[in-house]
Amino acid sequence: MDPLTAPVETFDRVEVIRPAAVLESRVASLVLAALRADDVSAGGVWNASASVWQRYDRPWNGVGGTRGDARLMGTVAVMYDTPVRHEVTIYRVTITPAGASMGWSVNALCDDALHAGGLTLATCPRAEISNAPRRDPFKPDHRA
């Protein structure tokens, strides 16, 4: 396919993980430690917060530790202490247009985050959860 006439993706690809992937406490500790060690503000490519893990294409290089020209590849939405204390549940994954253009998929993004725990998205234990947020309230809804 000619790259000049190929369709360009303009919206995020969002996949709800059902049943949700669950990291038991030991594995969750390994994964979170690895994400912290690979933090974008310290030369890595991950930015992990309390509800989302963001994967960038390069470390942040902006003034004062800001994003600079690093591009967001995708996000992994997580809930801590769900379904039980000290466990982490992955319930939604988003691939940005920039991430899709660089070949990222839902499985690849999750596998990159989970490698320190010796898991892939396909090998994660699963659980049905009923209290996951339906969609990101800060993102526009492009389904209309």
Secondary structure, DSSP 8 states (H G I E B T S, - for coil): --TTTS----S-EEEEEEEEEEE-HHHHHHHHHHHHHTBGGGTSSEEE-SSEEEEESS---SGGG--TT--EEEEEEEEET-SSTT-EEEEEEEE-HHHHHTT--HHHHHHHHHGGGT--TTTS-EE--S-S-SS-TTS--TT-
